[in-house]
Amino acid sequence: MRLAGIAMPAMSSNSFEKYCEGLVVALQDEKKYVTLFQEAIHILDSVLGGQYARDKAKDVSLLSAAEDLCKRMG
């Protein structure tokens, strides 16, 4: 979400390949992917509030909370 954006194009669209190219480039850069994973950990920690039980992770509101946090992070 933080790297490629919240809206993911349909897998059958031409823009999906471009979307994936950005991810591949970022994941090939060690400094960048470490930062991205640290941000992902921060986002998950924030929206889960320290509750890592399977039921909490399956909660429908988790995705919208993560999206909202990403939007606020800019």
DSSP file (Angstrom, degrees, kcal/mol; ACC not computed):
  #  RESIDUE AA STRUCTURE BP1 BP2  ACC     N-H-->O    O-->H-N    N-H-->O    O-->H-N    TCO  KAPPA ALPHA  PHI   PSI    X-CA   Y-CA   Z-CA
    1    1 A M     >        0   0    0      0, 0.0     4,-1.1     0, 0.0     6,-0.1   0.000 360.0 360.0 360.0 -43.6    0.0    0.0    0.0
    2    2 A R  T  4  +     0   0    0      2,-0.1     4,-0.1     1,-0.1    34,-0.0   0.873 360.0  33.8 -69.3 -35.3    2.7    2.4    0.9
    3    3 A L  T  4 S+     0   0    0      2,-0.1    -1,-0.1     1,-0.1     3,-0.1   0.943 132.2  22.3 -86.0 -52.9    4.8    1.7   -2.2
    4    4 A A  T  4 S-     0   0    0      1,-0.3    -2,-0.1     2,-0.0     2,-0.1   0.550 111.1-104.7 -98.9  -9.0    2.4    1.0   -5.0
    5    5 A G     <  -     0   0    0     -4,-1.1    -1,-0.3     1,-0.1    -2,-0.1  -0.230  29.0 -84.8 103.9 164.0   -0.8    2.7   -3.7
    6    6 A I  S    S+     0   0    0     -2,-0.1     2,-0.7    -4,-0.1    -1,-0.1   0.881 107.9  71.1 -76.4 -39.8   -4.0    1.5   -2.1
    7    7 A A        -     0   0    0     -6,-0.1    -1,-0.1    -3,-0.1     0, 0.0  -0.705  68.9-162.9 -85.3 116.9   -5.8    0.9   -5.4
    8    8 A M        -     0   0    0     -2,-0.7     3,-0.1     1,-0.0     8,-0.1  -0.851  19.6-123.3 -98.2 130.6   -4.4   -2.2   -7.1
    9    9 A P        -     0   0    0      0, 0.0    -1,-0.0     0, 0.0     2,-0.0  -0.277  39.4 -84.5 -68.0 159.2   -5.3   -2.5  -10.8
   10   10 A A    >   -     0   0    0      1,-0.1     3,-1.9     2,-0.1     6,-0.3  -0.343  35.4-122.9 -61.6 143.2   -7.0   -5.7  -12.1
   11   11 A M  T 3  S+     0   0    0      1,-0.3    -1,-0.1    -3,-0.1     6,-0.1   0.752 111.5  55.9 -61.6 -24.2   -4.6   -8.5  -12.8
   12   12 A S  T 3  S+     0   0    0      4,-0.1    -1,-0.3     3,-0.0     2,-0.1   0.519  90.7  96.3 -86.6  -4.9   -5.9   -8.7  -16.4
   13   13 A S  S X> S-     0   0    0     -3,-1.9     3,-0.9     1,-0.1     4,-0.5  -0.466  80.2-124.0 -86.6 158.3   -5.2   -5.0  -17.1
   14   14 A N  H >> S+     0   0    0      1,-0.2     4,-0.8     2,-0.2     3,-0.6   0.794 109.6  61.9 -67.3 -28.5   -2.2   -3.6  -18.8
   15   15 A S  H 3> S+     0   0    0      1,-0.2     4,-2.2     2,-0.2    -1,-0.2   0.661  86.5  74.6 -74.9 -14.2   -1.5   -1.4  -15.9
   16   16 A F  H <> S+     0   0    0     -3,-0.9     4,-2.4    -6,-0.3    -1,-0.2   0.894  92.9  52.8 -65.2 -39.0   -1.0   -4.4  -13.5
   17   17 A E  H <X S+     0   0    0     -3,-0.6     4,-2.1    -4,-0.5    -1,-0.2   0.914 110.1  47.6 -63.2 -41.8    2.4   -5.2  -15.0
   18   18 A K  H  X S+     0   0    0     -4,-0.8     4,-1.5     2,-0.2    -1,-0.2   0.893 109.8  54.0 -64.7 -39.5    3.6   -1.6  -14.4
   19   19 A Y  H  X S+     0   0    0     -4,-2.2     4,-1.1     1,-0.2    -2,-0.2   0.922 111.3  45.3 -58.0 -45.9    2.2   -1.8  -10.9
   20   20 A C  H  X S+     0   0    0     -4,-2.4     4,-2.6     1,-0.2    -2,-0.2   0.839 103.6  63.2 -69.9 -34.1    4.3   -5.0  -10.3
   21   21 A E  H  X S+     0   0    0     -4,-2.1     4,-2.5     1,-0.2    -1,-0.2   0.895 101.1  52.5 -58.8 -40.2    7.4   -3.5  -11.9
   22   22 A G  H  X S+     0   0    0     -4,-1.5     4,-1.9     1,-0.2    -1,-0.2   0.880 110.0  48.5 -62.9 -38.1    7.5   -0.9   -9.1
   23   23 A L  H  X S+     0   0    0     -4,-1.1     4,-2.4     2,-0.2    -2,-0.2   0.918 111.0  49.8 -66.8 -43.7    7.3   -3.6   -6.5
   24   24 A V  H  X S+     0   0    0     -4,-2.6     4,-1.0     2,-0.2    -2,-0.2   0.922 110.5  50.0 -62.6 -44.8   10.1   -5.6   -8.1
   25   25 A V  H >X S+     0   0    0     -4,-2.5     3,-0.6     1,-0.2     4,-0.5   0.923 112.6  47.2 -60.4 -44.6   12.4   -2.7   -8.4
   26   26 A A  H >< S+     0   0    0     -4,-1.9     3,-1.0     1,-0.2     7,-0.4   0.889 110.5  51.8 -65.2 -39.0   11.8   -1.8   -4.7
   27   27 A L  H 3< S+     0   0    0     -4,-2.4    -1,-0.2     1,-0.2    -2,-0.2   0.640 103.4  59.0 -75.7 -13.1   12.4   -5.3   -3.5
   28   28 A Q  H << S+     0   0    0     -4,-1.0     2,-0.7    -3,-0.6    -1,-0.2   0.597  91.6  77.8 -87.0 -12.0   15.7   -5.6   -5.4
   29   29 A D  S <X S-     0   0    0     -3,-1.0     4,-3.0    -4,-0.5     5,-0.3  -0.876  71.2-156.1-100.9 109.8   17.1   -2.6   -3.4
   30   30 A E  H  > S+     0   0    0     -2,-0.7     4,-2.0     1,-0.2     5,-0.2   0.880  91.5  47.4 -57.0 -44.5   18.1   -3.9    0.0
   31   31 A K  H  > S+     0   0    0      1,-0.2     4,-1.8     2,-0.2    -1,-0.2   0.911 115.1  47.0 -63.7 -40.9   17.9   -0.5    1.8
   32   32 A K  H  > S+     0   0    0      1,-0.2     4,-2.5     2,-0.2    -2,-0.2   0.922 112.3  47.3 -69.0 -44.1   14.5    0.2    0.2
   33   33 A Y  H  X S+     0   0    0     -4,-3.0     4,-2.4    -7,-0.4    -1,-0.2   0.856 109.8  53.4 -70.9 -30.9   12.9   -3.2    1.0
   34   34 A V  H  X S+     0   0    0     -4,-2.0     4,-2.2    -5,-0.3    -1,-0.2   0.935 111.3  46.8 -64.7 -44.0   14.1   -3.2    4.6
   35   35 A T  H  X S+     0   0    0     -4,-1.8     4,-2.3    -5,-0.2    -2,-0.2   0.908 111.8  51.3 -61.9 -42.7   12.5    0.2    5.0
   36   36 A L  H  X S+     0   0    0     -4,-2.5     4,-2.3     1,-0.2    -2,-0.2   0.906 110.8  47.4 -62.5 -42.4    9.3   -1.0    3.3
   37   37 A F  H  X S+     0   0    0     -4,-2.4     4,-2.4     2,-0.2    -1,-0.2   0.878 110.4  52.3 -67.9 -36.7    9.1   -4.0    5.6
   38   38 A Q  H  X S+     0   0    0     -4,-2.2     4,-2.3     2,-0.2    -2,-0.2   0.904 110.3  48.6 -64.3 -40.0    9.7   -1.9    8.7
   39   39 A E  H  X S+     0   0    0     -4,-2.3     4,-2.6     2,-0.2    -2,-0.2   0.909 110.4  51.4 -63.9 -41.7    6.8    0.4    7.6
   40   40 A A  H  X S+     0   0    0     -4,-2.3     4,-2.7     1,-0.2     5,-0.2   0.907 109.8  49.6 -62.5 -41.5    4.6   -2.7    7.0
   41   41 A I  H  X S+     0   0    0     -4,-2.4     4,-2.9     2,-0.2     5,-0.2   0.920 111.0  49.7 -62.2 -44.0    5.4   -3.9   10.5
   42   42 A H  H  X S+     0   0    0     -4,-2.3     4,-2.4     2,-0.2    -2,-0.2   0.915 111.6  48.6 -60.9 -44.3    4.6   -0.5   12.0
   43   43 A I  H  X S+     0   0    0     -4,-2.6     4,-2.6     2,-0.2     5,-0.3   0.943 114.0  45.2 -63.0 -48.4    1.3   -0.4   10.1
   44   44 A L  H  X S+     0   0    0     -4,-2.7     4,-2.4     1,-0.2     5,-0.3   0.917 113.0  50.4 -63.5 -42.9    0.3   -3.9   11.3
   45   45 A D  H  X>S+     0   0    0     -4,-2.9     4,-1.3    -5,-0.2     5,-0.7   0.911 112.8  48.4 -59.1 -41.5    1.4   -3.2   14.8
   46   46 A S  H  <5S+     0   0    0     -4,-2.4    -2,-0.2    -5,-0.2    -1,-0.2   0.931 115.9  40.1 -66.9 -46.9   -0.7    0.0   14.8
   47   47 A V  H  <5S+     0   0    0     -4,-2.6    -1,-0.2     1,-0.2    -2,-0.2   0.794 117.8  48.0 -77.2 -26.6   -3.9   -1.4   13.4
   48   48 A L  H ><5S-     0   0    0     -4,-2.4     3,-1.8    -5,-0.3    -1,-0.2   0.689  93.8-145.8 -84.3 -18.7   -3.7   -4.6   15.4
   49   49 A G  T 3<5 -     0   0    0     -4,-1.3    -3,-0.2     1,-0.3    -4,-0.1   0.833  68.3 -54.6  59.1  33.4   -3.0   -2.8   18.6
   50   50 A G  T 3 <S+     0   0    0     -5,-0.7     2,-0.9    -6,-0.2    -1,-0.3   0.493 110.1 122.4  80.1   3.0   -0.7   -5.5   19.9
   51   51 A Q    <   +     0   0    0     -3,-1.8    -1,-0.2    -6,-0.2     0, 0.0  -0.841  28.3 167.6-101.8 101.9   -3.5   -8.2   19.4
   52   52 A Y        +     0   0    0     -2,-0.9    -1,-0.1    -3,-0.1    -3,-0.1   0.199  25.6 133.6-102.5  15.4   -2.0  -10.8   17.1
   53   53 A A     >  -     0   0    0      1,-0.1     4,-2.0     3,-0.0     3,-0.5  -0.315  68.2-114.9 -64.4 150.4   -4.6  -13.5   17.6
   54   54 A R  H  > S+     0   0    0      1,-0.2     4,-1.4     2,-0.2     5,-0.1   0.859 114.5  57.5 -56.1 -39.5   -5.9  -15.1   14.4
   55   55 A D  H  4 S+     0   0    0      1,-0.2     4,-0.4     2,-0.2    -1,-0.2   0.893 107.1  47.7 -61.6 -39.9   -9.4  -13.7   14.9
   56   56 A K  H >4 S+     0   0    0     -3,-0.5     3,-1.2     1,-0.2    -1,-0.2   0.904 109.3  53.1 -67.2 -41.2   -8.1  -10.1   15.1
   57   57 A A  H 3< S+     0   0    0     -4,-2.0    -1,-0.2     1,-0.3    -2,-0.2   0.761 108.7  50.9 -66.9 -24.1   -6.0  -10.6   11.9
   58   58 A K  T 3< S+     0   0    0     -4,-1.4    -1,-0.3    -5,-0.2    -2,-0.2   0.507  81.3 125.5 -88.8  -5.3   -9.1  -11.9   10.1
   59   59 A D    X   -     0   0    0     -3,-1.2     3,-1.5    -4,-0.4     4,-0.4  -0.300  62.9-136.6 -59.9 132.9  -11.2   -8.9   11.1
   60   60 A V  T >> S+     0   0    0      1,-0.3     4,-0.7     2,-0.2     3,-0.6   0.800 101.2  61.7 -61.5 -30.8  -12.7   -7.2    8.1
   61   61 A S  H 3> S+     0   0    0      1,-0.2     4,-2.3     2,-0.2    -1,-0.3   0.627  82.6  82.6 -74.0 -12.0  -11.9   -3.7    9.5
   62   62 A L  H <> S+     0   0    0     -3,-1.5     4,-2.3     1,-0.2    -1,-0.2   0.921  90.8  47.5 -59.5 -46.6   -8.1   -4.5    9.4
   63   63 A L  H <> S+     0   0    0     -3,-0.6     4,-2.6    -4,-0.4    -1,-0.2   0.929 113.2  46.8 -63.5 -46.4   -7.7   -3.6    5.7
   64   64 A S  H  X S+     0   0    0     -4,-0.7     4,-2.4     1,-0.2    -1,-0.2   0.879 112.1  51.2 -65.9 -35.7   -9.7   -0.3    6.0
   65   65 A A  H  X S+     0   0    0     -4,-2.3     4,-2.2     2,-0.2    -1,-0.2   0.904 111.4  47.8 -65.5 -40.9   -7.7    0.6    9.1
   66   66 A A  H  X S+     0   0    0     -4,-2.3     4,-2.4    -5,-0.2    -2,-0.2   0.904 111.7  50.3 -65.9 -41.5   -4.4   -0.1    7.3
   67   67 A E  H  X S+     0   0    0     -4,-2.6     4,-2.3     2,-0.2    -2,-0.2   0.925 110.4  49.6 -61.5 -45.0   -5.6    1.9    4.3
   68   68 A D  H  X S+     0   0    0     -4,-2.4     4,-2.1     1,-0.2    -2,-0.2   0.912 111.3  49.2 -60.6 -43.6   -6.5    4.9    6.5
   69   69 A L  H  X S+     0   0    0     -4,-2.2     4,-1.9     1,-0.2    -1,-0.2   0.911 109.7  51.4 -64.1 -42.5   -3.2    4.8    8.2
   70   70 A C  H  X S+     0   0    0     -4,-2.4     4,-0.8     1,-0.2    -1,-0.2   0.896 108.9  51.3 -60.8 -40.7   -1.3    4.7    4.9
   71   71 A K  H >< S+     0   0    0     -4,-2.3     3,-0.6     1,-0.2    -1,-0.2   0.903 110.5  48.7 -63.1 -40.9   -3.3    7.7    3.7
   72   72 A R  H 3< S+     0   0    0     -4,-2.1    -1,-0.2     1,-0.2    -2,-0.2   0.828 106.1  57.1 -68.4 -31.1   -2.4    9.6    6.9
   73   73 A M  H 3<        0   0    0     -4,-1.9    -1,-0.2    -5,-0.2    -2,-0.2   0.681 360.0 360.0 -73.9 -17.2    1.3    8.7    6.5
   74   74 A G    <<        0   0    0     -4,-0.8    -3,-0.2    -3,-0.6    -2,-0.1   0.449 360.0 360.0  86.8 360.0    1.3   10.3    3.0
